[in-house]
């Protein structure tokens, strides 16, 4: 509050003036990249300058939500992918925004193919490893002589050269 006074030969006038100084609009200061995994609990905190009174996050993947009072994004994502999330922090002077690049990795692969397979010595054999959650590579440790794996497709093939029972460890991997 300030008092302004003016004077002239005719007299003096006085008036009170009230100045209101608002804070600067918020600026997002939290990291603009984050990573989570499908089916695993996720937490991200929106941070901003300028004392925000509320927050928002537009474009969140399914399973995540933002607490508008605290800026905490949390939940369990149900869809893998890369998402551009528009973060907002609001105060009496305006809104600050930034784009968060949120990567949700797929769930760990789970092998779904049969746990046993059989063949005959000297006869071609083919066994396909199958797995849920979009594997990008496959492995098979301890294959019998004559068999090999295509690590890209998960196909085990070849002609076994010796009889016997062999325990093979199968694997599937993704991001």
N, C-alpha and C positions, 0 to 999 in steps of 0.2 A: 504494500500500500504506500502511495506517495501523495503528498499534498502539493498542488500546483497553485502558485499565487501570481497574479498579474496586477500591475499597478499602472495607473495613468493619472492625469491631472483631475479626472472626474472621480477617482476613488480606487479601491482595491477589490479584487475578486479572488476568491479561494475555492478550489475544488479538490476533492479526493479522487484519486485514480487507483484502481486495483489492477495490478498486473498478475496474470496467471501464466506461469512458465511451465510448459509441458515437457516431459522427457522426450528424448529422441525416439523415433520409431524403433522397434526391436530389430536386431540383426542376428540371424541364426549363427551360432558359434560351434555347434556340435559337428562331429565328423559327418561327411556327406557320402560315405560308403559304409555299408554294413552287410553282414552275411549271416544267414541262419540255415536251418535244415528242416525240411518237411517233416512234420510229426514231432518236432522237438521244441520245447518251450523257448520263446524268444523275448528279449527285452532290449529296448533302445530308448534313451532319454534325449528328448529335444532340449537343447540348451540355447539360450538367447540372451543378448544384452537388453537393456532398456526396461527391465522389470515387467515382463509380459503378464497380463492378467488372464490370458487364455491361449490355447494352442489348438492346432488342427493338423491333420495329415491326410491328404487326399490321394487316393490311388493305392491304398494298402492292399496286399494280397488277402484272400479269404483266410479267416482265422485270426487276424490281427486287428487291434483297435487302439485308438488313442484316448487317453484320459485328458479332456480339454482343460482341466484345472491344473494338472501337473506336467503335461507334455510327455508322459510316459507311454510309449508304444509297447504293447505286450500281447501275448496270446501264443497259440500254436499254429503256425502256418500249415495249410493243407494242400497247397499247390506249389510245385517247384517253378522257378523261372527268375527272370530279372525284371524288376519293377522300378519305375520312376515315380517316386512318392513326393508330392509337393508338401513341404513342411511350412507351417505358418505359425508365427508368434504375434500376438496382438496386444497393444496397450492403447492408452488414450490418445496417442499421437498418430497411430497408424498400424500397419501390418508389415512385418518382415517375412520374406519368403526365401526358400532355397530348395533345390531338388536333391533328394536322397536317392542314390542308386542302391537298391536293396536286392541282394541276390539270395534266393532261397534254393539251396541245393536239394536234390532228390534224396529220398530215404535210402538207407543202405540197401544194396541188393539182397534178396533172399532167394536162394536156389530152390526151384520148384520142380526140377526134373526128377525122374525116378532114382532111387538110391541104389539100385542094382541093375546090372546089365550082363548079358552073357554072349559068348561067341564060340566059334570053332577054330582050332588051329588051322592055318592055311586058307581060311575063308574071310572075305572082306567083312569088316565090322564098321558100323556107324552108330554114334551116340551123340545126341544133341543136348548140350547143357542149356537149360532154360532157367531164367531168374526174373523175379519181379523188380520193379523200380528202375527200369531203363539202364541196365549195365552197358558199359562201353568197352569192357575187356573181360576175358575169361582166362582161367588157368586150370591145369590139371597136373598135380604132382604125383609121381609114382606110377605112371602109365606102364602097362606091360610092354615088353619088347614088340616092335612092329606097329605100335599105335602112336599117333601124334595129335596135337590139338591146334586148331586155327584159333589163335587168341582173340581175333576180332569177332568171329561168329559163334564161337563156343562149340564147334563141331569137332568131335573126336572121331578119327577114322584111321583106317589102315588094315593090315592083315596080321593078326596075332601069330607069333612064331613059337610059342611055348604054352603048354597047358598049365593051369594052376589058378588059384584064387589070389587076387591082388587088391589091397585096399588103396584106392585112389582118392586124393584130397582135391575136391573141386572148389574153384573160387570164381567169384564174379565181382567186378568193381565198377564204380561210377565216380562222379565228381565228389 
